[in-house]
Amino acid sequence: IGVQLNAVNTSMLVTHNSISVAGIGSQGITIGGTAPALITYNDIVGASAGIGIDTADGQFTIQNNNVNDFATGLHVAAGTTVAANNLVFENNFSGNTIGVDHEGAGIIQASGNYWGFVTDDASFQAYFAHNAVLGINSGSIDVTPFLKDGTDGNGATVGFVGNFHTLFV
């Protein structure tokens, strides 16, 4: 594990890091506990899962990150209830085998991200595992609109700033 956060009463922040992990079961960042978490402007590369959420009823914001070269970009563990006001926005999740594996309950708001696809064809649908049905049902993920262009407006600085000129709606 690159960074592991587990808090109940204190807000958690992970920002402006380059995190590289390797090995079976490795996660770049793991969030646990029920305190709010903000993960922003990080470059995360590795093996198993880029960001793992093992939080019961936790609020999280995941924004402006590069999460690449994992088996799963974002993993929400079974038994996790995603809070209604969570946000996964303006991240680059390209180059992962699976973009999101949502085994928990609740809707993940994940519009405005770059997934490495320019249409929502069958290969795009397969990029989201288990009960991550694209839509607005519990245990689903809302990914539209999403970025068609993965150009990083942040340049060589860590993190990702998306290009919102070309969107898939």
Disulfide bonds with the S-S distance in Angstrom:
none
